[in-house]
Amino acid sequence: MAMNRLALLTPFKHRDFRLYWLGFVTSVSGMQMFLVVQAWLVYDLTGSALQLGFLALFRAIPAVALGLVGGVFADKVDQRRLLIGTTASVACVYLVLGVVTLTGVVQVWHILGSVFIIGGLQAFDQPSRQAIFPSLINREDMMSAVALNSTIHPGTRIFAPILAGLLIDYVGIPRQGAATAIFIVAATYAIFSYMMFRVHLPPVRRSTGGSGFDDLRAGIGYILASPVFRILILTSFINAFFGMAHVTLMPIFASNLLGVASGSAISLLFSVAGIGGLMGAILGGSLGAIRRKGLLIIGGAGSYGMLLVAFASAPIYGLALAFECLASVCLQIFAVTAQSTLHSQVPDEFRGRVMGVWGMTHSVMQPFGGMFIGVMATVIGASVSVAIGGVVVAASGFFVAGGESKIRHNL
């Protein structure tokens, strides 16, 4: 285990990977802050679960329209330049939203419009983030690099949401604190753009010939031809739509369990999920040498669903925090193992498209799931909605992923 933990750090010996990873950490920290700020602003302005669902929908619409196109771009163009342009543009959008919030004229449509534009930009950003880092390392470091990347989202979720919550609660009046947080978010994306400017991308085999539509069709056909790829991506989509989307309702759970949806109460729910996710990512990376990786995939996904049911049923805030943390451990064990399997088997000329589809877990399925669960929560309540989603996720892990013999026996 000590050797495995040491091996986890080997990708850092590569200068360009270090620059990429540090920039990635910085921008994702900003994204995690904004998740709290956007949820707090919308709930503060409207008090509506349905409006929280619309927030997820406006993030998903451009991802649906452009997500696969972004994967084609990632296989055809210089991924470094694409990342520089998209992250700088995202920083500008956040800067404008921060000014609107600081001046006190912010309305829900300002937030929804910003999320919509950022979703479109990130449809091109995310496939390139997923596709570029294997070119910055030796391929024998792939599992460790995937694990390190997988620590970023949960690791930043530990401190970034708390920082956002503290800014909202304690910097001037709450919306001044929210504006301050948004300005910090803009700065994090500008830093990532600068880091990518310093990266030297080695020559990479690109997709050549054919139209964009032909490339897109070829990429989808490649995924569909592999039972393992099909099941891993389908399971990830189900986890996101029915499971990960429950974060949309965090303000409601905080309000129901504590009687107040303060920035700190909401951010702590995000933060414990980050602690659990970081633990799961490190554990998943440390278990990379075991022979039966398929069992990690099946057990991680199935247990995630069961723990979501427990979270939804928690009678007190402390238990909800504990179950959210444990659920995130299981989700990240699944994600690290499944993603490293994809990266290790996909050829470079298909990597952008395959990982672009994989990236739709967060850019499409989770936001659409957020809209769906927001509507459900207005009808049957937040707790029942999350519990139903947990049952679907558990069934998918144990019976969909578990029903594929190549995952059970050959991974």
Protein Blocks (a to p, Z undefined) as FASTA:
>chain_A
ZZmmmmmmmmmmpmklmmmmmmmmmmmmmmmmmmmmmmmmmmmmnopaklmmmmmmmmmm
mmmmmmmmmmmmmmmmcfklmmmmmmmmmmmmmmmmmmmmmnopacfklmmmmmmmmmmm
mmmmmmmmmmmmmmmpcfklmmmmmmmmmmmmmmmmmmmmmmmmmmmmmgcjfklmmmmm
mmmmmmmmmmmmmmmmmpccddddddeejifklmmmmmmmmmmmpmklmmmmmmmmmmmm
mmmmmmmmmmmmmmmmnopacfklmmmmmmmmmmmmmmmmmmmmmmmmpmblmlmmmmmm
mmmmmmmmmmmmpmbfklmmmmmmmmmmmmmmmmmmmmmmmmmmpcfklmmmmmmmmmmm
mmmmmmmmmmmmmmmmmmnojklmmmmmmmmmmmmmmmmmmmpmklmmmZZ
